Amino acid sequence: MAVEIREIQPTKRNLLKFVHFPIDVIYRDNEYYVPPLVTDEVNTLRPDKNPAFDFCEAVYFLAYRNGEIVGRIAGIINKVVNERANKKEARFSYIDFIDDAEVADALIDAVTRWAKGKGMEHLTGPLGFTDMDPEGLLVEGFDRIGTTGAVYSHAYYHKHLERMGFVKDVDWLEFLITIPTEVPEKMHRIATLISERMNVTTIKYTDRKQLVKDYGDAIFKLINVAYDELFGYSPLTDKQIKHYIKMYLPFLPLDDLSMVIDKDTRELVGVGITIPSMSKALIKSRGRLFPMGWKYLLDAFKHNNVVDLMLIAVKPELQNKGVNSLIFDDLIPVFNKHGYTHAESNHELELNSKVLKQWEYFEYDQHKRRRAYTKEI
């Protein structure tokens, strides 16, 4: 049967079909796939829920054969990134399909025609609306459980893209780090020296409301300046910052948050955000909160041996000067207290030597690689 491509409107009902397709069909029996939290995924795709739509536009397609969904894809244009980079580039995202060339070609063709109709000249992805969304197609590490917020991809995905003429744009690496029982001596010495020389220190909060009041905005504004020059970065707007404060900070374990401030001014100059791995809980719940998903997620906060290193952000003028040592000097004792034996890094640009250098103090395995592909259209 021929493949039929249908553009869907972003109603809740349609988006639930779009989000459930990989969970219920493509990865139904895959032990390594970590589904997203369905509610969050649907809200990300809704223009009335996601503040990124203030500067982005998107289109969603489902591929059907014989009345059954066999693929999905989204097209996104981030106007801010295009203006900053002087590009005419569309992004493809949320791409999943059965192992069938006709289906893969039809999905990419649908987004390509949409993008060209908008005056775009390149198609790049998988990339989301902003850097707060999953990035890259998995090209190594298919036999590893995914990290929370990252996208799993079948091994045949990248083969179809390369067959269609897509080439590598950039790679991200991920690491599995063994957490030492004590802070490495050299790291502790550097942390102590940097604290004295740069007049900075780490702080902790036990009152969540006070944290949000004192540093809620500052955390995300620091991320903006720290990540500003990275590949395809889209600076968070004030509206987005308020959105993410409400979305993330109420659930972030305060022990697992490390903040570095100037001792005199109290300015935030570094932050490390980590959370207990939600991967196994999301696999059990299949991305649903009810009826038992909430219990699996709650248990993951209480009983876990893996912590996800979501991000580290340091003020640009202090990068590569040892501030990361203060963050790990603060967090490693916390990790041991909670029983974490391993840490999963989030994806890191393979050319970002400032970030990659920090793992030299640890035993680690570079176990996953993600890739953004690009093509002139």
Buried (B, 14 or more C-beta within 10 A) or exposed (E): EEBEBEEBEBEEEBBBBBBBBBBBBBBEEBEBBBBBBBBBBBBBBBEEBBBBBEBBBBBBBBBBBEEEBBBBBBBBBBEBBBEBEEBBBBBBBBBBBBEBEBBBBBBBBBBBEBBBEEEBEBBBBBBBBBBBBBBBBBBBBEEBBBBBBBBBBBEBBBBBBBEBEBEEBBBBBBBBBEBBEEBBEEBBBBBEEBBEEBEBBBBEBEEBEEBBEBBBBBBBBBBBBBBEEBBBBBBBBEEBBBBBBEBBBEEBEEBBBBBBBBEEEEBBBBBBBBBBBBBBBBBBBBBBBEEEBEBBBEBBBEEBEBBBBBBBBBBBEBBEBBBBBBBBBBBBEBBBEBEBEBBBBBBBBBEEEBBBEBBEBBEBEBBBBBBBBBBEB
